[in-house]
Each structure stands twice: as structure tokens, then as C-alpha cells.
Amino acid sequence: MVPVEDTALAVTDTGGPGIPVVYLNGAYASQRHWRRVVADLGPGLRHITFDERARGRSKRSADYSFEACVRDIDAVLDARGVERALLVGWSYGALLGVHWASRNPDRAIGVVGVDGPYPVGWTDEAGHDEIRKVFRRMKPMMPLVRPLGLAARFSAELHAELAIESHQLHAALEPVLDGMTVPVRYVVASGEALGSRDDLQEQMRKAIDPVLGRNPQLKVSAKVTSNHGSILRKDSPAVAAAVREVAALDRRDH
């Protein structure tokens, strides 16, 4: 366990001399979701996974904000003695990855974004009310879906407010992506997730197209057939290939 602020994070580090790869989970997921990707990549890299606050085996906290999650990345790296790392993030974790890399370009080898981050989100009150309604409906089911990585160990109301914060950060993402100076590789899903209306997720994915045209550091490594929720399970080889691609760029530059 890595102590940080008022909590402690469950961390797994394979060690070794390879490039450190830090895996950043989806909003309510745990480090176990990366098992297939880590297995596909094998022992040539140093794999560091961890559970965010109130997820997996990590402890609860008084602060679950996005900025707290960014600080957790620093805490894990410092605790494991890692100066530079390649970040791999799924969904919310991809948002964390590009923000951390944009603030620490000398420490970031690059970022692999697994179906994210996309520069689009709900920022109006109607959208926020819809998010709150969704989590109110989910409240009775949360204890049941937590083991599946679909909820954390805090209230439905807090889930809603953190989801709203995430939407606002995604909507304001274009300047961050435009300013990226390290390689960012996207692995993009193509299927619609369960419960998604019309082609909403596909429209969200298209939001990166203008940024791809402006910043050559950003590229799509692969577009796969799975949906947002199943991508790590069904298309882990594509994620592993994107990690190898970014790692090879670093080896070439050094």
C-alpha cells in the first residue's frame, strides 16, 4: 500500500529494468482490468498498476476529485522511484494520462489512450440533471456492480458530481491535446456500449478528428470492433501494440 494524504493506494509493481508503464483505470475500475494487456506485453516492460481511492483494494478518502487522482499518479511514481513513465489510460484514466503528461512533459514518455480521452462532454444543466437522474436510478444496484468495476465505494450523489466534473474536463480538453509535446496514441473502440442512445459514442469519438489534424503527436494506433466496456477484455493485443509503438519511439530518441 502507498500512503497518500488521508488514504492508501493498493499498488502492484513487477519491477525490472524495462520502461515503466503506469496503467490508469476507468472511473470505477481496478487494476485487475489490465491483466490481459500486461500479459500480452510480457516481462520486457515494468508494469505498475494501482487502484484509485475507494476502488479495488485502496482505502477511502475525503477527496475523490480529478486533481486528487492526478496527485495519486505522482504519489505512486514517487513511492516506486520512477522518474519517467509511459502512461496507459482507459476512459477516465486516459483523461488523467494526458493531463498528467501535459503538466510533466519531461517525465512522460507518452500516453496510450484506450477509447479516450475525447474532447466533448455535457456542460449544460440539462445534461447535468440527466447524469444525476442516471445515478439516482443506479443507487440500489451499486453494491452489486462494484465488484464488476462499475461503481466505487462512495455515494450515488458523489458519483454523479464526479461524472459531471469529468464531462466538464472532457469538454475543455482541446487546448490540452493541442499542446501535447509527447506521443499520444489512441486505441478507439467502434461498438456502442450497452444503454448508449443512437450513435452517441461514435459521435464522441469523432471529436478527436480536428485535433489529430492539428497536432502530429496525436495518432490513432488502432480502431477495434469492441465497445467501450469490453475493449480491454476483447482487444488487449491492440492496446499492447500501441504501448510497444510508444515505447519504441522513446528507445529511438534515446
Buried (B, 14 or more C-beta within 10 A) or exposed (E): BBEBEEBBBBBBBBEEEBBBBBBBBBBBBBBEBBEBBBEBBEEEBBBBBBBBBBBBBBBEBEEBEBEBBBBBBBBBBEBBEBEBBBBBBBBBBBBBBBBBBBEBEEBBBBBBBBBBBBBBBBEEEEBBEEBBEBBEEBBEEBEEEBEEBBBBBBEBEEBBBBBBBBBBBBBEBBEBBBEBEBBBBBBBBBBBBEEBEEEEBBEBBEBBEEBBEEBEBBEBBBBBEBBBBBBBEBBBBBBBBBBBBBBEBBEEEE
